[in-house]
Amino acid sequence: MEINFLAILVAAISALVVGFVWYNPKVFGTVWMKAADMTEEKMKGANMGKIFGMALVFALLLAMSMLTLTIHQFGAAGMVGGDV
């Protein structure tokens, strides 16, 4: 199986972009802060570089594991007894 590292990187970065938009205060950020009992003071005390770095690492791992779980065009034909 050939790994397209550019596609994996784009998938991981797109997951972070969706998170940035989702937790934006103008979208759902304030609702999430109230539901999670999060305050501005708690957020200022967090190490954002570490949080975003780990989020990127886990998004990369998720994208790589989804690669192995995805049924590709040839894999789907092979599953039903067709030629690969």
Secondary structure, 3 states (H helix, E strand, C coil): CCCCHHHHHHHHHHHHHHHHHHCCHHHHHHHHHHHCCCCHHHHHCCCHHHHHHHHHHHHHHHHHHHHHHCCCHHHHHHHCCCCC
